[in-house]
């Protein structure tokens, strides 16, 4: 399951890079969705890693503590989950009901 979260984060990052060569794609939407997915993977992945280590990773001396502490801090840099989710929600609302599904699925077509 931890490997699955790492793979999901990698795919989200790759989609963002792929979007750079598609001028018709709204880069802000892609970045917002990628940030949300990568943040989710970081949260779940850190939780799984700590469970696998029997929570010893929460002690300051354990290397896992250092890695996950940075992951959790990074999640709030440049906007937290609420910030990016609000931006996505605003875009969906602005597009209206007729464009909702098209907007939701557009990025997966890169």
C-alpha positions in Angstrom: 0.0 0.0 0.0 2.9 2.4 0.7 4.3 1.7 -2.8 0.9 2.5 -4.2 0.9 5.9 -2.6 4.3 6.6 -3.9 3.2 5.6 -7.4 0.1 7.8 -7.2 2.3 10.8 -6.1 4.7 10.1 -9.0 1.8 9.9 -11.5 0.4 13.3 -10.3 3.8 14.9 -10.6 4.3 13.4 -14.1 0.9 14.7 -15.2 1.9 18.2 -14.1 5.1 18.0 -16.2 3.2 16.6 -19.2 0.8 19.6 -18.9 3.6 22.0 -19.6 3.6 21.0 -23.3 -0.1 21.2 -23.7 -1.1 24.9 -24.3 -4.8 24.1 -24.1 -4.6 22.8 -20.5 -5.1 25.0 -17.6 -1.9 24.6 -15.7 -3.4 25.9 -12.4 -6.0 23.1 -12.4 -3.4 20.5 -13.0 -1.1 21.9 -10.3 -4.0 22.1 -7.8 -5.1 18.5 -8.5 -1.5 17.2 -8.3 -0.9 19.0 -5.0 -4.0 17.5 -3.5 -3.1 14.0 -4.6 0.5 14.3 -3.6 -0.5 15.7 -0.2 -2.9 12.8 0.3 -0.2 10.3 -0.7 2.2 11.9 1.8 -0.3 11.7 4.6 -1.3 8.1 4.0 2.3 7.0 3.2 3.7 8.6 6.4 0.9 6.9 8.5 1.6 3.5 6.9 5.4 3.9 7.5 4.9 4.7 11.1 2.5 1.8 11.5 5.0 -0.5 9.9 7.7 0.6 12.4 5.4 0.2 15.4 5.2 3.9 15.9 8.9 4.0 16.9 9.3 6.5 14.1 7.7 9.2 16.2 10.8 9.3 18.4 13.1 12.2 17.6 16.1 9.9 17.1 14.6 7.7 14.5 15.3 8.6 10.8 11.6 8.1 9.9 10.7 11.0 12.3 13.0 13.3 10.3 11.6 12.3 7.0 7.9 12.5 7.9 8.3 15.7 9.8 9.6 17.3 6.6 6.7 15.7 4.6 4.1 17.1 7.0 5.7 20.6 6.9 5.9 20.5 3.1 2.2 19.8 2.8 1.3 23.2 4.1 3.8 25.2 2.0 2.4 27.2 -0.9 -1.2 26.5 0.2 -2.6 23.6 2.2 -5.3 21.1 1.1 -8.1 23.5 1.8 -6.5 26.2 -0.4 -6.1 23.9 -3.4 -9.4 22.2 -3.0 -11.1 25.6 -2.9 -9.4 26.6 -6.1 -10.5 23.4 -7.9 -14.1 23.9 -6.5 -14.2 27.5 -7.7 -13.2 26.4 -11.2 -15.9 23.7 -11.3 -18.5 26.2 -10.2 -17.4 28.8 -12.7 -17.6 26.3 -15.5 -21.3 25.6 -14.7 -23.2 22.4 -14.7 -22.8 21.8 -18.5 -19.1 21.8 -18.2 -18.7 19.9 -14.9 -17.9 16.5 -16.2 -15.7 17.8 -19.0 -13.7 19.9 -16.5 -13.4 16.9 -14.1 -12.0 14.5 -16.8 -10.0 16.9 -19.0 -6.7 16.4 -17.1 -6.8 12.6 -17.4 -6.7 12.9 -21.2 -3.1 14.3 -21.2 
